[in-house]
Amino acid sequence: MSKRCGLLCLGPLTFHRSAIGDKVHLSQGYCHARRANNTFSKGLVFSSRTVKTGERIQLLIEAEAPNWDGALRVGFTNIAPESRSLPLPDLAIPDLINTSGHWAAPVPEGLCKAGSELEFWVSRSGSIYIANQRGWKKKILKGMDISKPLWAMMDIYGKTCSIILLGSKKGSCCLTRRSCETSPWQVSDTHALISNDSPRLKPTTDGEDKIDCVACMNQQATVTLPCAHRCLCEKCFVGVIENFGTCPLCRHRIKEDFHYKSL
């Protein structure tokens, strides 16, 4: 059982730290998973805890590798990640779905562009759904066995080479429960990570795009780092320098004496 901080908390949710594909590197408090660009496979990752029916797993597609075809695959399994022997199979499809207790389906490539935010979940009827921040929703698989505990399963496949786990939420007619904050890269105020009215890029009055800070996702990103990524607000920049010392997008090291220019 994962630790919960209140009645409305689903518990922390990260990628499982030990059950990962051979070509995957985890960082940012086990919320960021990146597959090496020299292959299209060996990118399996799982959730750190079991998930509930109706619990929407929220992902950000951070980066693409255009030299490959296909994209992210998502699904669920009732085989505990910690019980798996390493190395993991190369692919979710067909390697895992041909074995008992695994269900997965490909996400349409058009939904897996860098910067896209997605949700996927399993319904009480055993169907897997996927949705994006614009309100698009589709059933991508049915016939799951939900009588046993389930872990989320993601295959960082093909063009998709980097994803960030933003958390999860489970709504009802009266309230919405959410996963609690597990890293400084997740939203701290009410965990409002994906919503139709708060996309990552927002138009401003002068016609330019406003880029949200990737750390708090609330303030405008105004700090341009030495690697040329403009991805942090001034407040989060200080915390990133003190705790990590690297760009949150490309891991380029930021020197302590770096003096940024604000937008």
Steps between C-alpha positions, in 0.01 A plus 500: 500500500630845411503775760208742471493850646120535528160362404516665158851373430561196280859471621824591319541368146831464317660255262611179669869548572623145433273354229615701198610417148867460418513832311304712751645754741287635787549843658313788669384294795418202273242713316702541179579204273721533194589229247829507312461635146707224341212252523121497463445230765599392853302790647263327744403677824234431765323696771649490849170388655172343402242724338123501532232467234419850382833639623635711214876470451631835374801521269698765317672402175825688548701407192493307171761313296388563139717224352254229616139403422222433749454664838410446866307189608297498823318236700474311826623180661411295808859375529687697767804688361722392792434133421636527144835360401745718311563578222141586411360404159581741218139595420155523656352402163529212423741372767290571812144492368560144383547398863229477765419810705607769252291738290637782285415700187683757286427870543431678168818670381317830458445514878866438580658822380756659732316716753175298483326404824301176523288306745423128491293282731308175529124509550288282727404298194865415429554739206805724457435862403735778397436876490695820437484852645265616224221267607555228237426151639506150351468139613815319384453153652235292675473167679743556789482292818458753782439246776866521610723796595623699200817694425525751216735397221663726240727415209716796389501377143595629156492877460416550867828514690425701814194522727422664834249350743293794621291311753145366499144591590175316562173690481150429623174692502600681820879531514830430330782309666857554381844352547710702740812692409810282473757729340570870442412447133132452581241768569476599866168686506205257481698281256304637203724340241280453194194704416330614184543866586867498601719376213879528525508771230264793553446792260584844636353834405794583271449183297797307638481169685531496877707197608418356841781424745563123485552483877188672637297507175334811639726799433640611165844364410723808482850361565709387203767248606849461345368212287248746346194341663256761636313275740504642856353793687736704718377343825539141384837576340648558846370166629618310194852643531520415871355148479596372154734736318388387155245600236176307568459429127843396373705450825763752385693604811448859613804666654446654843624837378251511211315833480177462308319758297128511570249534214 
